[in-house]
């Protein structure tokens, strides 16, 4: 407990203010001169900077406390005159690759120039100074040292940087550690004079220096601000505690009292452990008083040794994290505040099921992310193509994070497209993120379920990454009727969707982007600047090092993946690493018969280091690398094996996902492993070992675990077992995989596996009879189930697809209501999903029911204690859409306006979601014949869409179509026709069929307005036929086209030419 003790019979330090409050007694000093320090002595000062700036690993920034008359002496011992921060035998000797700085600020509280410093003012100035000083080392970690009030300054700087990281990008992502030297974090509970934090700091200042009454307007009055600073800081630190890269804290506290004199009284001053430490963080006492905690006599000072060792340990831990090229070190994740439990999101980037985490050293590649973004403005599909190891997946991961930051309410989905089983497992994970019921995911076709759900998302925006799409044939499977289907057909299409594909196949890339050459981006060899950045893990200015990095990159074929291996080898052999020596090493690392394979030559030296230091980790690498799967679930490994895998992560051989649920051996590393196994004649042994492990791990009665392990199991089933034991293991695994497919209702595939199993069993003389009988029974049961289903299908004709979807959604909603009640967030969102389906089906009855469901969601948000504005905006937009489709235009307009106000307030005036609401409002004005209002809004929308989305973006095209309708309403019919034809041509290139059909109806209206009824009828009839097939007969668009045909037929009978009033009515009808 912190104490303030008086010697002898000294009275208490506390006196009463005129109001009766406890007050710190003043100490009068007459004509005391204010200490003078040149303005050049304040601000951020570099004390020590290594000669080779490219070798600097860390910035250490020390911030002094209050009452320092001459801040340049704050860290100097009064007797020896040694500054332990700059003396070459002290901290610079312990951390030779650290740049050491101090931040000096005015901190005296007496004399004519007495200054009251606010903590946020000091912190803000320090952040600005750091931003300016770190322009060439923006990612270098920072370790702060704070004495007394300086620790509070650091905490506030952390809070400001965390809240406004766009203003302080060179600091916000880099605060890796803080060491506090006697920083009080709370007041003293049993002291009337120092019960608040503000009073305590005021007392510290007064204890060190005489203070005039008129200048004693300090921190005691700002107690709430100080408490808020500490609370915000500790809350942020606690929230990132589970992150391996969380900011490291350590608190030193004094154990020696300081005798001070105040008002002629001698008083013992001690701020004890409980006040200067933080719960849950390491701490240690120093046999020093409060004002000596930041001053050390010499290198052999015992207290200096303690502080130095702690700083070295923290700096070493930070360096290990930055040295590990594949560990998840996303500073944004580290600093992100937690989501409010009452503000749930359906999709959130940390749960992104990417096979690897975000890269710490991401090579900019000539602003590749901006190029990807630009291409998406013109097309729904973009493809990244390049060889293994060129970094396609890393670019995709980085773009996914960028997309999420730009569109926080959008969804991000990741699909491993290397094989059918991995593709389907990814879709199941997407289904879970979409909050589809577990029952549906377990019992139904996951691909169709996710496809249908994503198509229902009215106005939804999302990014889907198809990663590793190298062989389309691996995604072709047969259904129960033996009909082949390609899983790529289950990728939904949406106006606001973005599909990013990574592939090694140029032809497949062209297929994915519909032959748009500009949307295929080659991820080739790295530019020289990026090569040096990957090799050294930092920006390099030394020309000799740049040249050395270029030489290494050239030898490694400019491969980003191999440069990361070179970076890893450099870190593992730091003391002896030189570029020339490394080039010699990789030249001699593989035998001549391996040819000139730079991948194997770069891989082998690291593998040999791993094998020497941890043979178990090396063996595990060979096992993982022998499996041709994109990622492996942690459920395959024992706990001790996960520790070995983390070492493989440190050496760049394995890459973890953000949540550490998946581990990936990249194709480049797999190729090296498999080549090595052939070269060393270990392939058969490793494959039989893999078969044994899968046979042991693949469960009989745990469907979830079986789902996770299925991709690995299917790969192992492709091995050719040689020994009798391996063949028995193969039969066992075939049986278990077959039974799992029975659970999945894939009877034909189950039969194939079970028949392969019985074939192996019958060829094995030592096979157990009971095992054979079990397999035969399983085959008979599957065949019987198949016959039963055929009979049922004959007796009951199948329902329409949209009817099945809605029935299913209703059943899921009832199940959730029974389980969670009606007033639960997940239940309300499921009700909203059902409403989305009904809006898509488009009948009048559907729209009426959808309105009731959306209103239920509206009421939930009103009653919710923690309302999420964008959830409310989305709900009001959907409700407006349902009212509009029901013909309730006034209600729809009011709701669109409300949704627009919320969206603009939270997302800005040019956000696509806001423009969509404005576009619908303009459409409503058009339907009501208010063409001037419609034209005015559409002009604003179109201008912003062209700027932010591009001329041929689906949403821009929709707006252009509505503008054409307005032109028709103003009598400019020919001009409208030319624009509609251009729009249709763009939509055909985008393969946006629903939009194409709407534009076709608009062209038919244009023909009718010109009296060309035959062409109008032909357009409407062909459009209706496609709509009925694609959208269904009850869909709103289909019904509207049918009405237009009837009205056209009536006009044709009278050979009437529409007058101006009728023309306007036609335009109003066509505006959709």
N, C-alpha and C positions, 0 to 999 in steps of 0.2 A: 504493500500500500504506500502511496506517495505521502511524504510527511514534510511539514514545515515545523521545525523545532526551535524553541528559544532557549538560550543558555541562562543558567542561574535563575533569577526571579524576573526575567524580562517579561513584560506584558505581551499579550497577543499582538500580531501585526495588524489584525483587522480593526478598523474603526467604523463608525456609522456615518453614512452620508446624511444630509439634511432630510432626505426622504425616509431614512431608517434603513436603507439597504447597506449590506456589507460593502466596504470600499477599501481599496488598497491605500495605505497611508502614503502621503507624498513626502518627498525629500527635497527640501529647498536648497538651491545652489544659486548664489548670487553672482551675476556677471560671469558665468561660466562660458567660455568661448566654445563655439561649435567647431568640431574638428573639420579640417579642410582636406578634401580629396579631390583631385582633378577629375573632371568629367570623363577623362580618358581611362580612369581607373574603374569605371562602372561598365556593366554590360558583360557580354560573353568573352572570356579571355582564354586563349590557348596557352597552357603552361608547358605542355610537352607534346611534340609531334614527331613520330619516327621519320627518318630521312626518306625512306621509301614509302610514300603515301599509299601505294597499291597494296602494301602488306598490312595496313591497319585493319584490325579485326573488329574493334569496338571503340565507341566513344564513351569516356567516363566523364560525367558532368557533376561537379560538386557545388552545392548551394549552401551558403553560410546561414547562420541564424540572425536573431535580432540583436541590436545594440552594438554592432561592430563599427567602431569609429572609423577604422581604416580597413575596408574589406580585403585589401590585398594582404593584410596580415592575419586574416581570420584563421588560416590553417598553419600559422607559424608558431612554434613553441617559444614562449617568452624567454626562456633561459638559453637554449641552444641556438635560437634563431633559425631552426630548420623547418622548411616547408615540406612535409612528408609527401605531398602530391607531386612536387617537382624535383625534389632531391634525387639525383641519379642512383643513389644507393638504396632508395626506399621504394615507393610504388612503381616508378618507371622501370626499376630493375625486376620487380615481380611480374609486371605486365608489359613486356617490351613492345608488343604490337598494339598498344592502346594509345589513342590520342586522349590526353587529359586536359580538361577545361574546367574553369570555374565560372559561375555566374554571380556577379557582384551587383548589389542593389543598395540604395540608401536605406539604412536600418537604424539610424540613431533617433532618439526621442527626447533630446534636450537641446538647450541653446536657442539662439535667435532663429536658426534655420531648422528647428525641430520639424520632423516629417512624420506624418501618419501614413503608413503604407497599407493598402488593402491587398489581401492575399491574391485576389483575382487579377489585380493590376500587375503585380510582380510576375505572376505566372504567365499572363498574356504576353508581357514584354519578353520574357525568357523564351517562350515558344517562337515568337517572331524572330528572335536572334538565332535560335537553333535552325529554323527553316532557312535563313539566309546563309548560315555557315555550312549547311549540309547539301548544297546544290549538286555536288559531284559524288556524294556518297549517300544517296537517299534511302538505301536499304540497310545501312550499317546499324547494328544493334546499339542501343544506348543503355548504359548502367548509371543510374543516378546515386549520388551520395548526398544526404540531407542532414544537416545539423540543426537541431531545435526547430525553429520556425521555418528553416529551409526545407525540412521534410514536408511541412504543410504546403509550401509553395509547389513542391514536386507533385503532391497529391492533386492540387488544383490544376496544375498543368496537364496531368494525366486526364482529369475529368474534361477539361476544355478540348484537348486533342481528340478524346473519344467521342465527344458530342459534335465536333466540327472538324472531322478529319479532312474534309475537302479544303479547309483553310490551312491545315498543318500536315500536309501529306508526308513530309520528310521526318515527322516525329510520331504521328499517330500510330503508325504500323511498326514502330521500332523500339518502344519502351520495353526492354526485356528484363530489367531488374532494378530494385531500389533497396539501398541500405540506409536505414535510419539510425542516426546517432543522437539519442536522447530527445527524440521528437515526441512531445506530449500529444496524445490522441484524445484525451478526455480531461475533464477537471478532476479535482480531488474531492472524493465523496465526503470525507469527514473534516473538511476545512471550510469554514464559513467564508474566509477571505479568497480561497482558490477553488470554490466548488464548481465554477464554470471554466470551460476551456479558455474563454477570452480573458478572464481574471488571471488565470495561471500564466498565460503569455505576457500579460501586462506586468505581473509580478516578476517574471524572469528578466524582462527589460529593466525594470526598476532595480532589481537586485544587482545587476551588473553596472548600471550607470545611474548617476543622479538625474532626476527628472523634474522639470518645472511643472507646476500645477496646470498652467495653460496648455502645456504640450501633452498632458496625460489624457489625451482623447484617443486612446488606442483600441486594442482588440477587445477589451472588456465589453465595449458597446457592440462589437460585431460577433458576439458569441454564436448567434444563430447561423451566421455565414460560415464560421469555422466548423461548427458541428456538421453543417450540411456538406462541407468539403470532405470531411473524414468519412461521413456516412456514404456519400456517393462513391468515393474511392474504394472503400472496403466492400461495398456491394458489388461493384464491377469486378473486383479481384475475386470475390467469392464465386461469382457467376461463371468465371472462366477457369475455376479450380480444376475441373476434369480435363482441361485441355493440356496436352503434354508441353505446350509452348506458353503456358500461362506465365505472366510476369512474376518473377521470383522476388520475395520480400524477406528482409532480415532486420531485426530490431536489436540494437545495443542499448543498454540502460546503465546508468551510473550506480555505483554502490558506495561512493564516498560523499560525505556531506561537504558543503561549502559554507564557511562562516562569513556572513556578510554583515554590514552595519547599515542600519536604516533608522533615521530619527534618533541617532545616538545609541541605539540598541543593537547588541550583537545577536544575530539570529543564525541558526543552522538551516541551510537550504538543501533539500534533497527531493528530486522528482523521481519517485520509485518505480519499480518494475511494472506494476499494474497499469500505470498511466502511460508508459512509453512503449508498451508492447501491443501487438495485435493478435487476437485469439486465432489459433490455427496456424500461426506462422512461427518460424524458428526465432530464437532469441538467445542473448548471452549478456551477462553483466561484465562491466569493466571497472577496475578499481581506480576510477577517476571521478572528479566532481563534474557537475553539469557543464561547466564552462571550459573543462579540459578534455571533453570527449573527442574533440576534433583537432587536437594538437598532440604530437608525439615527439619525444626527444631525439631519437636516433634509430637506426635499423634494428638494434638489439632491444629496443623498448618492447617489453612483453605485451603491452596493450596494442602496440602497432602490429606485432606478429599476429595477434588474434584477428584484428580487423583485416590485415593484408591477406591472411589465409582465406577468410570468408569471401573477400572480393575476388581472389583468384579462383575459388571454387565456383562462384556464380558465373564469372566470365568464362570459365572452361565449359560449364554446362550450356551456356548460351552458344559457345562456339561449336560444341558437338551438334547442337540442333541445326545451326547454319551450315555445318559441314555435311550433314546427311542430305544428299541431293534428292531423296525421294520421300522424306518424312513430311507429314502435313504440317505446314507452318503458316497457314493463312492468317496474317495479322487481323484481317477483318473478322474471322471467326473468333480469334482470341479476344477481341474487344467488343464483339456484338452483345448488346444487352439481351436478356432473355425475353422471350415472347410472353406477353400476358396470357395466363391460362384462359381468360375469358375472350381472348382475341385469336382463336385458332386459325391457322392457315391450312388449306388443303394440300399445298405443295410448298416446300421450303428447301432452299438450295443445300443446306447441310445434309439433308437426307438423300441428295442426289446419288443414285446408285451407279456412279461412274466407277470403272474398274480401278482408277487411280485417283489420288488426291491432287489438289491444286499444286502446281510446281512452284517452288520457292524462287528458282532462278529461271523465270520464263523469258525466253529470247523473243524480242519484239518482232523480228523477221519483217522489217520494213512496214511496220504498222499493219500486220496481217489481220488483226481483229477488226480494225476499221474497214479493211477491204471486204471482209466477210459481211459486216454490217451493211455496207453499201450494196453488195450483191443481193442481200435479202430484201432490200427496198424494191427491187425489180422482179424478184422471183421467190416462190415459196421454197425452192430447193437450191441448196448450195452443196458442193462436194469438195472435200479435201483429198487430194490424191498424192501418193508418194510411197517410197520404199519403206520397209520396216526400219525403225530407228530414226526416221526423219522428224518425228514429233507431231504426227497428225492428231493423235489422241490428246496430247497436251494442249494443242491449240484448241481443240474442241472443248476440253474442260475449262480452259481459261475463258473461252467465248461464252460458255454456259453461265459462268459467274458474272461476266460482264452483262449478259442479257438479263440476268436476275437483278442486278443492281440498277439497270435502266428501267426494268419493268417489274417492280417488287410484287405486284399482284398477279403476275403471269405464272404459268406452270413450266417446269423443266422436267423432261422425261429422258431417260437414258436407256437405250436398247443395245445389248450386246448381240451383234448380228453375225457372229462367227459360225453359228450352227443353229439348227431349228430348236434344239433343247434350250440353248442359252437365250435365243430370241423369245421363246415362250416364257421362260423364267423371268425375263425382264418385264414382259407384259403383266405377269402376275404381280410383280412388285409395283408396277404402275397402277394396277387395280387396287392394291392396298393403299397407295397414296391417294387414289381417287375415292377411298372409303367405300369401295364396293364390299358387300357382305362376304364374310369368309365362306359361308355356305355356297354362295354363287361361284366364288373363285374355285372352290373344291369340286363342285359338281357340274359345272357347265364349261363350255368352250371359252377359255380365258381370252383367246384372241378376239372372238366375236364380241364378247362382253365388253372388253376395253374399247374396241373399235366403235361399238354402238354408243357407249357412254361419252366418248370424246366427241363424237359427231353431234351429240345432243347439247353440248356446252354452248348455249346461245351467246354469241359474241365473245367466246373465250379466246384467250391468247396463250400460246404455248410454243415451246421449243422442244423438238425431239431430236436427239443425236442417235444416228444409226452408226455404231462404231464397229469397225472391223468387217465391213461388208466386202469381203474379198472374193467370195465364190457364191453366186446366186443359186447354184444347183444344191447347195447345202441347206437352202431354205425352202426347198420344194418337198412337200410331204403328201402322203395319201390320206384321204379321209376314210370313214368307215365303209363307204361304197367303192373304195378303190380309185376314186377320182383324185388326180393330182391337183394341189393348190400351192401357190407360192405365198409365203408368209408376208412378203412385201405388199400384197394386196390388202393387208390389214392396217396399213399406215393410213390414218384418217386424213382427209383433206379439209381445210378450213381457210377462210379468208385471212385469218390472223395467225395462221400456223407458220412455223419455220422448221424445216427439216434439214439438218446438217449431217452429211454422210462422210465417213472416213473410209478410204479404200485404197488398195494397192493397184486396182484395175482401172485403167483409163477408160476402157469401153463401158464398164459398169458405171463409172462416174458420169459418163455422158448420158447413159440411160436414165439415171436418177434425176438429172436436171433437164430432161426432155430435149437433149441435143443443144442446149444453150451453152456454147463454148465459154462465154464470159463467166458462167457460174461454176466452172471447174477450176479450182485453184491448186496449182502445183506446189506442194510443200517440198522444196528441194534442199540443196545443201545450204548451210548457214553462211550469211555474210561474215566478214572478218570480225566486225565489232561484236556480233552475237557469239562468235566462237570464243573470243577471249572472255566474254562474260560468263559463259557456261564453264569454261575451264577453270577460271579463278573464282567464280561465284561472286563477282563484284565488277563494277565498272573499272576499266583499266585505262590509265593515261600514259603509262610508261611504254614508249615505242618499241623497246627491245622485247618486252613481254607480249605486246600485241603481235610482233613478228613471230615469236616463239609459238604463240597460240595458233597463228595462221599455219605454221609448219605442221603442228600436231593435227590440226583440222584437216589439212590436205592429205596427210598420211592416213587419216581415218575416213576419208571419203566425204568429209563435210557432214557427217552424220551427227545429229543432235544427241542421239542415244549413246553413241560411242564416245562423244566428248564428255558426257556425264560420267561414263566409266573412267575416262582419263582424269576427270575431276576427283572421283572417288579414290583412284590410285594415288593421286597427288596428296590427298589428305591422309591417306594411310601411310605414306612414306614421306611425310612432310620434310623431315630433317635432311633427307638425301635426294629429294626429288629435284630434277633438273630436266628441262624439255629434251635436251640432247640425249640424256641417259634414258629417258622414257622411250624415245624413238628407237634407241638401241634395244631396249627391253622387248618392245612389241615386235621388232623385226625377228628376234630370236625366240619368241615365245611359243611358236608352233613349228612343227617339223615341215620340211619342204613339201611333203606330199599333201599338205593342207592347202597348197596353192597360196595365192596372195589374198587370203580372206582377212580383211582388217578387223572384222567383228570378232573372230576367234582369237586373233592376236591381242586385241584389247581386253577380251574377257578372261583369258587364261591366267595372266598375272594376278588378277584379283581373286579368282577361284583358288589359286595356290595359297594366297594369304589366308583366305577363309579356311581352307583345309588344314593349314598348319595351326591356326588359332582355335578352330572349333570344328573338328571332323564331323560332328553330328549335324551342324548347320550345312556343311558342304554336301553331306549325303541327302539332306532334305532338299537342297537346291536341285540335285540330280533327279529326285523323285518328282518335284513340282514341274521342272522343265521338261520332263518326259511326257507330260499331259498336254495335248494340243487343245487347250481351252483358254478362253480369254481371261477368266478369273476363277478363283477357287474359294469356296466358302470356308470360314474358320471352323465350321462344324466338323470338317474332315480331320482336324488336328487335335492332339492332346495338349493340355495346358503347357507342359514343358517344351513342346515343339513350337508353340507360339513365341516363346522367348528366343528360340533359335531363329525363327522367321524375322523377328525384329532386328537381329543382327544382319540378316540378309538384306533387310530394308536399308540399314545404315550403309551397306556396301553397294547399294544401287542395283542389286540383283532381283529384288522383289519390290513391287510398288503397292502400297496399301491404299484402300479407299478411305475417304474422309472418316467414315465411322468405324474403320478397322473390321468391318464384317466380311470384306473380300480382300484377297491378295492376288496380284497379277504378276505373272512372269511374261514380259512382253515378247512378241514374236521374234524380235532380235535375239533376246537372251535364250529363248527356247531353241532357236536354231543353233546357237553356240552349244547349249547343253546336249542336244541330240547329236550334233556332229562329234562332240567329245565322247559321248557314249559309244558311238560306232568306232571311233579311233582307238579307244581303250578296251574294246570288246566287253563293255559292261551293259550293253543295251538289253540283252535277254534277261539278265539278272534284275535290272531295274524294272523291267516290264512285269516280271513275275512278282516282284515285291509290290508293285502298284496294284496288281490284280489281287494279291492277298489282302492289302489294306482296304481296297474297295469292297471286297467280299465281307470283310469284318465290319466295315462302317455303314454300308448301305442297309437301312432298316427294313424290316418286314411290316411294321405296324405304326410307323411314324411318317405320315404323308408329307408333312412340312419339311422334315429333314431329307426325305427322299427327293423332294422337289429340288432342294439346294444341291444335292449330290448327283442328280441325274446327268448333267452335262459331263462330269468327270467319269461317271460309270459308263456312259455310252462310248466315250473315247477309249476306255480300258477294254471294252468289249470288242474293239477293232484289233486288239493285239492278237497274235497267234501264239497260244501257249504251247510250250515244248514238253515240259515234264508232266507226269501223270497227276501230280498234286495241283499243278497250275490248271490243268483241264478240269479237275473237280471244282476248283475255285471258280472257273469260268462258268460251269454248269450252275453252281449255286447263285452266282451273280445274275445270270440269265433268268433264273427262276424268280428272283426278287424283283428285277426290273420288269419282268412280265406281269407279276402281281401288282406292281405299282401302276402299270398301264391299265390293268383291270379297274383299279380305283379311279383312274382318270377317265373311264368309259371309252378307252381307245382299244376296242376289242380286237381289231385286226392286227394292230401292232403287238398287243399282248399275245395273241396267238403265234405270231412270228417268233417272238422271244421264247415262248414256252416250247414250241416245236424244236427250236435250236437246242434248247436245254435237254429235251428228251433224247435228241439225237446223240448228244455227248454222253448222256448217262447210259444209253444202251450200248455204246461202243466201249464203255469202261467195265471191264469184268468185275472190278471190285466195288462198283457203285452199289449203294445200299438199296435194297428193294423198296423200302418205305419211301425213299426219295423219289424213285421212279413212279410209284403209285400216286404220290402227292402231285407230281407234274401232270400225270394223265388225268387225274380228277380235275385239276385246274383247267386243262384244255377242254374237257367235256363241259364244264360249267360255263366257260366263255362261249362255246358254240351254242349251248342251249339258250343263253341270254340273247345271242344274236337272232336266233329264230323267233324268239318271243317278241322282240322289237319289230321285226319285219311284219309279223301278224298284227301287232298293235297299229302300225302305221297304215296298214290296209284298211282297218276298221275305222280309224279316225283320221280324216283328211287334215293336213297341217294348217295351222292358223297363219294369217299374214304376219310377216316379220315384225311390222310395227305394233301389231296387236300383242304379239308374244312379249315384246319388250315392255310395253306398258303394263301388261298383266304381271310380269315379273317384278317390275318396279313397285307396283302396288303391294305385292306379297312381301317384298323386302321392307317396305315402309311399315306394314302391319307388324312384322317380326321385330323391328326396331322399337316401335311404339310399345309393344308388349314387354320388351326387355328394359328399355330406358325411360319410357314415359313420353308424352307428347312434347314436353317443354325441355328437350335436350338438344344441344347444338347439332349433333350428328343426325338426329331425327328430322330436324328442320331442314338441314341440307339435303337429306334424302327426299323430303317432300318437294324441295326445289328441283331436284333432279327429275322427279316424276313430272313436274310441271313443264320442265324443258322438253321432255319427250312429247308431251301433249301439244305443246306449241309447234313442234316439228311436224307432228302428224297433221295438225292444221284444221281439224273440223271445228264447227261452231261449238259443239258440246265439249270438245277438248279445251278450247280456249276458255270457256266458262269455268270448267273445273280447275284449269291452271290458275285462273285469277284467284280462286279461293285458296289454293295452296301458296301462291306468292304472298297473299295477304296474311296468311298464317306466319310466314317468314317475317313479314314486315312487323307484325305485332311482337314477335319474339325479340327482334332487335330493339323495339321501343321499350320493352320490359327489361331487357338485359342491363345489368349494372354497368358493364363495360362494352359499350357499343363500338363496333368497328366501322368507321365511316365508309370504307370502300365496299364492305359487305352490304351496307345499306344502299349505297349507290348502285351496286350490281342488281340488288333485289328490285329497286325502283325501276331500273332500266328494263328488266325482264317483265315486270308487272305492266309497264307502259306498253311493251310489245304485245302482250296478251290482250290488253284493252284495245289497242289499235286494230288487231286482227278480229276483234269482236265488234268493231265498228263504233266503239266508245271513244271517239277522237278527243273530246275535251278532257276526259280523265287521263288519256294517254299523254296529251300535251303537258298537263300539269306535272305528271310524274317524270317525263323527260326533262322538264325544266329543273325539277328538284335534283334529279340524278346529275344533271350537268353542273349545278352549283356545287355539289359535294365533290365531284370529280375535279373541277377546276381548282377548288380550294386545296385539294390534297395532291393532285398530280400535275397541276400547271395548265396554262392556257392553250398549249399546243399539243397536249397528249392525245394519241389516237383514240383513246376511249372517250374523251370529251368530244372529239370531232365526230365520232359515231353517233353520240346523242344529238349533237347539233344537226347532223345529216337527217336523222329520223324526224326531228322537229320540222326541218324544211320540207320533208316528205309529207308530213301532216298538213302543213300550210298549203302544199300543192293539192292535196286531196280536197281541201276546203275551198279551193279556188283563189286563195290569197297568194297570187303568183309573185307580187312584189316582195312580200316578206320572205317567201321561199327563195327567191333569187338572191336577196341580200345575204341570207344565212349561207346559202350554198357557195357564194363567192368567197366568203371567209373560210369555210371548210375546205374548199378546193385549193385555195392558196396555201393553206397550212399542210394539207395532205401532199401536194406536189413537192413541197419543201422537205417534209419529214419522211414521207413514204415513197415518193417517186410517181411519175406519170402513169405507170401501168400497174401499180399495186391494186389488188382486188378492191380495197375500200375506195381508192381514188377513182377506179372505174365505175363503181356504184354511184359515186357522187357525180361523175361526168354524165352518167345516164340520166340522173335526175335533172341536171342542168339542161340536157337536151329536151327533156319533157317540158321544162319551163320555156325554152325557146319555142316549142310547138304551141304552148299556151299563148305566146305573144305573137303567133302567126308566122314565125320564122321556120316553116316546116322543112324546106329543102336543106337549110343549114343544120337542122336537127338530124336529118337523115344521114348526112355525111359523117357527123360525129358518132351516131349510133353504129354505123358500119365499122368505124375505127375501133370503137369499144368492143364490138363483137369479135373482131379479129384478135385483139389482145386477150380477151377471155378464152378464146379457142387455144391460143398458145399456152395459157396457164392451165388449161383443161379444167376450168371452173364451170362444171355443167349446170348447176342451179342458176348461177349468174348468167350464163349463156342463154338459158331458156327465158329468163326475165327480159333480157335484151331483145331476144327474138320476138317476144310479144310487143315490145316497144316499137320495133321495126314494122310489125303488122299494123299497129295503130297509126304509124306514120303513113303507110300505104292507104289506109282507110281514110285518113284526113285528106289525102289527095284524090280520093275517089277511085282508087285502083283496088276495087273490092276483091278481084280474083287473086291478086298477089297477097292481099291481106289474109284471105281465107287459107291459102296454101301455107303461109307462115304459121298461122294459128293451129291448123290441123296437124302439121308435122311437129310443132312444139308440144301440143297436147298429148300426142302419142308417146313422146319421150317422157314427159312429166308423169303420166300415169304409170309408166314402167319404172321410172327412177324414183319418183317421190310418192307415188300412190294416188289413188283416185280421190281420196278425201283431203289431200294436202291443200292448204290455202292457195298456193300458187296455181295448182291444177284446177281448183274450183273457179278461180278468177279467169283463167284462160277459157274455161268452158262457157262462162257467162259472156265473155267477149265474143265467142263464136256465135252464140245465140243472137246477140244483139246485131252482129254483122249480117246474119241470115235475114233478120227482120228488115234491115236497111236495104239489102239486096232486092228483096221482094218489091219494094217501092221505088227502087232505082234512085233513092234519095241521095243528094250530096249534102253533107253536114254543114249547117251554117256556123257562124262564129260561136254562138252559145253552145251548140251541140259539140263543137270541136273542143271547147274548154272542158265539157263534161267527160269527153273521151280521155283527155289528158289526165284529168283528176282520177279517173278509174285506173289508168295505167301506172300512175306514180305508186311504186311499191318499195 
